[in-house]
């Protein structure tokens, strides 16, 4: 997401599994810049959000991508990845 000259990543979730999940949100930018945030996703039907801190845009705002990954609780070696989703760059308008 961008606003002015700030950039950040956000993912929304609703966990109806009945179990706690792990979520990792990664914002990747130009020049190898990256921010990774781990969010605990509690087991309840209420919507939640995980968001990286806002930071200044370096280069073009469309050079940033974000990836959100959700996995079952426990260690990474013991639990499978449940969902991985990523952002797509904005497409230029077509005539």
Buried (B, 14 or more C-beta within 10 A) or exposed (E): BEEEEEBBBEBEBEBEEEEBBBBBBBBBBEEEBEBEBEBEBEEEEEEBEBBBEBBEBBEEBEBBBBBBBBBBBEEEEEEEEEEEEEBEEEEEEEE
